[in-house]
Amino acid sequence: MNGETVGDLNLAWNSADSRWLADAHVRNIASNRYKTTVNVQGPGVIFVPSIYEPRTIGVNLNARF
C-alpha cells in the first residue's frame, strides 16, 4: 500500500494590545485526492469510498471590545 502526504499551513497574527487577532489556514495545500476508506457491504459487493477533502482555505478575524 502506498502512503500519501497531506500538507497544511497555519498563520496567525495578534496585535500588540491583544485587541485584534487574525488567522488563516490552508488544509491539503497540494489538493491531494485519494480514498481514505472503502467499505464492502453485502454479497453484492458495494464499494463506498470516502475521499479525502480537497484544498480548503479559511480566515478568522476577531476583535475584543
ABEGO torsion letter per residue (X at the ends): XBBBBBBBBBBBBBBAAGABBBBBBBBGAAGBBBBABBBBBEAAGBBBBBBBBBBBBBBBBBBBX
